[in-house]
Amino acid sequence: MAAGVTRPAGAGGRLPEAAGAEQARSLLALLQAEYARLAAAARAAVAAADAGESDPLAYVRSELARHGGLPPRNAAVTAMLADAVGAMRVAGRAARLPDLAGKAVAS
């Protein structure tokens, strides 16, 4: 903001940017928690495979299913690796991220 230019305070005397920053921090915390859950599921799958469990991917499948992110049956591995849009949809469902207009992102 230019020197000498003031901006009216929002509700409670806070600048509107402060409320946006609080929302961003909350969303970041939520995304970090969801990332931690997915990382834990991936680590559990590796440990389960090393231990010879019959279905080591069950942990990852369960976590992906929580967010409707399971790939379609017979999906090509390369297609799943290249599907950034699909991965972002799963992340959006996990965090219930708002779009720029403040509405929930359609899943």
N, C-alpha and C positions, 0 to 999 in steps of 0.2 A: 504494500500500500504506500502511496506517495506521502512524503512528510507533510504534516499539517492537515491531512485528510482524515476525518473520523468516520466511523461507521456506527449506526445505531445498534444498541445492544438488543439481543433477542429476549425471550422470556427468561425471567430470573436474572437478568443482567448479564447473561452469557452471550457472547457473539455467536451467530449461527454456525460459524466454523467450529466452535468448541463442541457443539452438539454432534456435528458430523464427525469430528475426531473421536469422540466417545463411541459413536456407532462403529467407526472403523476399527477401533481397538477391540470392541466386543466381537466383531466379525473375525478379526485376526485371531483372537483367543479361541473362538469356535473352530476355525480352520486348523489351528495348531493341534487342538484336541482330536479332531477327526483324522489328521495326518498321523498323529501318534497311535491312534487305534489301528489304522491301516498298516503302519510300520510294524506294530506289535503282531498283527495277524501274519504279515509276511515273515517275520522272524520266527514265529511259532511254526509256520509251514516248513521252513528250512530245518528247524530242530526236529519236527515230526518226521520229515523225510530221512534225516540222519538216524533217527531212532527206529526207522523201519515201519512206521505206522502205515496202515492200509490206505488211508485217504488224507495225506498231509495237506492237501489244498482246501480241506474243509474249513479251515480258519479264514482263509482269504475269501472263499465263496460266501461264507456267512457275512463277512464285513461288506462285501460288494452287494449282497442281496439286501442289506439294510437300506441301501440307497438306490435300489433298482438298477444297479450297474453291472449285473451279470451279462456277459456277452451272449449273443444268440448262439444256439446250437450250431455246430459246424462252421463257426466263424473262422476266417483265415487269421492266423497269428499276425502276419504282416499288416493286415487291415486293422487289427486291434491296436497294434503298436503305433500305427499312423493316425489313429482316430482321436486326435486332440479334442475335437468338438464333443465327442461322447464322454471323454474323461472330464471335460469342463462341466458337462451336464451332471455327472455324478458328484463332482465337487460342489456345484450349485445346490443340488438337492441336500447334500450334507450340511451346508451352511445356511441354506435358505436365503441366499444372497439377494439383496434388492437390486433392481436395475437402476440406471441413472435417474429415472423419474420417481424412484422410491417405491415401485410396485414389486411384488414378488416375481422372481424369474419363473417363467413357465417351465414345467418339467415334462 
